[in-house]
Amino acid sequence: QVHLVESGGGSVQAGGSLRLSCAASGNTHSMNCLGWFRQVPGKEREGVAVIYTGGGSTHYADSVKGRFTISQDNANNTVYLQMNSLKPEDTAMYYCRAYGGSCLLPFLPGFPSVNPGGDNALDAWGQGTLVTVSS
């Protein structure tokens, strides 16, 4: 099992920046993908950014491209999400996720909560950290 703890959320004005951190512990060698997802009450959870732990390749949702950057510190099993030029529509609960299988599958419509590696594969979520962007 993998345990994830997020930090770094908060309130900021539009145009501002925040950096989220997610520290992983436990069976970290089983992590294929480390990603950030977000959810607004009443809406489906959506993928924001993901990094492939093996090679470092990244993928972003169109809504955050050019503004958010995901990175990892392999030595400390930590993934970061640098969020710049924040907009009110970025307001959400942000969750860190460690999973196997296809890193990109959860970014397809209808698949954000599906376990890409199958029912018995790793799919761990953090407790979430709230980001609020005011106009």
C-alpha positions in Angstrom: 0.0 0.0 0.0 1.0 3.6 -0.6 0.1 6.4 1.8 -0.1 10.0 0.4 -0.2 13.3 2.3 -0.8 16.5 0.5 0.0 20.0 1.7 0.2 23.5 0.3 -3.4 24.4 -0.4 -4.8 27.7 0.6 -6.5 30.9 -0.6 -5.1 33.2 -3.2 -6.3 36.0 -5.5 -6.6 35.5 -9.2 -3.2 35.7 -10.9 -1.4 34.3 -7.9 0.5 31.1 -7.3 0.5 28.1 -5.0 2.6 25.0 -4.8 1.1 21.8 -3.7 3.2 18.9 -2.3 2.4 15.3 -2.0 4.7 13.0 0.1 4.4 9.3 -0.6 5.3 6.5 1.8 4.9 2.7 1.9 5.2 0.5 -1.2 6.4 3.4 -3.4 8.2 1.2 -5.9 4.8 0.1 -7.2 3.9 3.7 -8.2 3.9 4.0 -12.0 2.1 7.3 -12.2 1.8 10.2 -9.7 -1.0 12.6 -10.5 -3.0 15.5 -9.3 -6.8 15.5 -9.6 -9.4 18.0 -8.5 -13.0 18.1 -7.7 -15.7 20.7 -7.2 -18.8 19.8 -5.3 -21.5 18.5 -7.7 -19.0 17.9 -10.5 -17.0 14.8 -11.6 -13.4 14.6 -10.4 -11.0 15.5 -13.2 -7.3 14.9 -13.9 -5.1 18.0 -13.7 -1.6 16.7 -14.3 0.3 13.4 -14.1 4.0 12.4 -14.2 5.3 9.0 -15.2 7.6 8.1 -12.3 9.9 5.9 -14.4 10.8 8.4 -17.1 9.5 11.7 -16.0 7.1 12.4 -18.9 4.2 14.5 -18.0 0.6 15.2 -19.2 -1.7 18.1 -18.4 -5.3 18.9 -18.8 -5.9 21.5 -21.5 -7.3 23.9 -18.9 -4.0 24.1 -17.0 -1.4 23.8 -19.8 1.1 26.6 -19.6 0.1 27.6 -16.1 0.7 24.4 -14.0 3.9 22.3 -13.7 4.1 18.9 -12.2 7.5 17.6 -10.9 8.9 14.9 -8.8 11.6 14.4 -6.2 12.4 10.7 -6.5 14.8 10.8 -3.5 12.1 11.9 -1.2 9.1 10.3 -3.0 7.4 13.6 -3.4 5.4 15.1 -6.2 4.8 18.8 -6.6 2.2 20.9 -8.5 3.3 24.5 -9.2 0.2 26.5 -10.0 0.7 29.9 -11.6 -1.7 32.4 -13.0 -4.5 30.9 -10.9 -8.1 31.6 -12.0 -11.3 31.4 -9.9 -12.2 28.3 -11.9 -9.2 26.5 -10.4 -11.0 26.6 -7.1 -11.4 22.9 -6.0 -10.3 20.2 -3.7 -7.0 18.9 -5.1 -6.1 15.2 -4.6 -2.8 13.5 -5.1 -3.0 10.0 -6.6 -0.6 7.1 -7.1 -1.6 4.5 -9.5 -0.4 1.9 -12.0 -1.4 1.0 -15.5 -1.9 3.8 -18.1 -1.0 7.2 -16.7 -3.3 8.8 -19.3 -6.5 6.7 -18.9 -7.9 8.8 -16.0 -7.7 11.9 -18.2 -10.3 10.5 -20.6 -13.9 11.6 -20.1 -15.7 9.2 -17.8 -12.5 7.5 -16.6 -11.1 9.8 -13.8 -12.0 7.4 -11.0 -11.3 4.2 -12.9 -8.3 2.2 -11.7 -6.2 2.0 -14.8 -4.3 -1.1 -13.6 -7.3 -3.1 -12.8 -9.2 -3.9 -9.6 -6.2 -5.4 -7.7 -3.6 -2.8 -8.8 -2.3 0.2 -6.9 -4.7 3.1 -6.8 -4.0 5.3 -3.7 -5.5 8.8 -3.0 -4.5 11.5 -0.6 -6.9 13.2 1.7 -7.1 16.3 -0.4 -6.1 19.9 0.0 -8.4 22.9 -0.7 -7.4 25.6 -3.2 -9.5 28.7 -3.3 -8.9 31.4 -5.9 -10.8 34.7 -5.5 -11.5 37.2 -8.2 
